[in-house]
Amino acid sequence: MDGLVLVFHGNREPEAAREAAAIADALGSRLAPTRVGHGFLQYAAPAVSEAVAALVAGGATRIDFLPLLVLTGNHAARGYPAVVEAARRAHPAVTFRALPYLAAHPRFPELVAGLVA
């Protein structure tokens, strides 16, 4: 993978945007040379499409999406798939992989157990 986009729900609070950027930066340092970006489904910038465009402009040819959405709902069922499909249409030369939202991810219970252990 050349790039990873963390997909956040979105929030009108400026602090939430700063937290998202900090998470992306922290993961970027751990996952190098993979470049990590982040985007929001609503209410905040950057939009997911902007994060994808930045990675593509930087040369990414393979991009994974990781939705940091905990449970199924409108965003996991509709909004997230829609932004992935939009990225595929906008950048047909790039390979995209849509990872499952958190609770649907097979390693989610392991992650939560590690946080509370």
Buried (B, 14 or more C-beta within 10 A) or exposed (E): EBBBBBBBBBBEEEEBBEEBBEBBEEBBEEEEEBBBBBBBBEEBEBBBBBBBBBBBEEEBEBBBBBBEBEEEEEBBEEBBBEBBEBBBEEBEEBEBEBBBBBEBBEEBEEEEEEEEE
